Amino acid sequence: MKITVCIGSSCHIKGSRQVVEQLQYLISENNLGDKVELGGTFCMGKCQQGVCVTVNDEFFSVTPDTVGEFFQKNVVEKV
């Protein structure tokens, strides 16, 4: 499974750094390091919807406040 987080300027302002840090923590806490690849990219072209995140090319809008719920529903339940 590949998770990509936009780290472009618009998403950065909306908290992409915190989203990345929380995802790193959650991947480690759930022992998914061998099953989940976390990466960053620049603009995904949906700046109004940021922080932009894709899971295997499926688009999601995530905030630092919704990372836990997003991770449980779209990562843990699908690994």
C-alpha positions as CSV (number, residue, x, y, z in Angstrom):
1,M,0.0,0.0,0.0
2,K,1.3,3.4,-0.9
3,I,0.3,6.6,0.9
4,T,1.3,9.9,-0.7
5,V,0.9,13.2,1.1
6,C,1.1,16.6,-0.7
7,I,3.8,18.8,0.8
8,G,3.3,21.7,-1.6
9,S,2.8,25.2,-0.1
10,S,-1.0,25.2,0.1
11,C,-1.1,21.8,1.9
12,H,1.9,22.8,4.0
13,I,0.0,25.8,5.4
14,K,-3.0,23.5,6.1
15,G,-0.9,21.1,8.1
16,S,0.8,18.5,5.8
17,R,3.8,18.3,8.1
18,Q,1.7,17.3,11.0
19,V,-0.3,14.8,8.8
20,V,3.0,13.2,7.7
21,E,4.3,13.0,11.3
22,Q,1.1,11.4,12.6
23,L,1.0,8.9,9.7
24,Q,4.7,8.0,10.4
25,Y,3.7,7.4,14.1
26,L,0.6,5.4,13.2
27,I,2.4,3.2,10.7
28,S,5.0,2.4,13.3
29,E,2.5,1.9,16.2
30,N,0.5,-0.5,14.1
31,N,3.6,-2.4,12.9
32,L,2.8,-1.7,9.3
33,G,6.2,-0.5,8.1
34,D,6.6,-3.6,5.9
35,K,3.2,-3.1,4.3
36,V,2.8,0.6,4.0
37,E,5.0,3.0,2.0
38,L,4.7,6.7,2.9
39,G,5.9,9.3,0.5
40,G,5.6,13.0,-0.3
41,T,4.8,14.9,-3.5
42,F,4.3,18.4,-4.6
43,C,1.0,19.8,-5.8
44,M,-1.8,17.3,-6.7
45,G,-3.9,20.1,-8.2
46,K,-6.6,20.1,-5.6
47,C,-5.3,22.9,-3.4
48,Q,-8.7,23.9,-2.1
49,Q,-9.2,20.4,-0.7
50,G,-5.9,20.0,1.1
51,V,-4.2,18.4,2.9
52,C,-4.2,16.1,-0.2
53,V,-3.5,12.5,0.4
54,T,-3.7,9.5,-1.9
55,V,-3.8,5.8,-0.9
56,N,-3.0,3.7,-3.9
57,D,-4.0,6.6,-6.1
58,E,-7.4,7.1,-4.4
59,F,-7.7,10.8,-3.3
60,F,-8.6,11.9,0.2
61,S,-8.7,15.3,2.0
62,V,-7.1,15.0,5.4
63,T,-6.5,17.4,8.3
64,P,-4.3,17.0,11.3
65,D,-7.5,16.5,13.3
66,T,-8.8,13.7,11.0
67,V,-5.6,11.6,10.5
68,G,-6.5,9.0,13.1
69,E,-9.9,8.3,11.7
70,F,-8.6,8.4,8.1
71,F,-5.8,5.9,9.0
72,Q,-8.1,3.5,10.7
73,K,-10.7,3.5,7.9
74,N,-8.5,3.7,4.8
75,V,-5.3,2.0,5.9
76,V,-5.7,-0.4,8.8
77,E,-9.0,-1.9,7.5
78,K,-7.6,-2.3,4.0
79,V,-4.1,-3.7,4.7
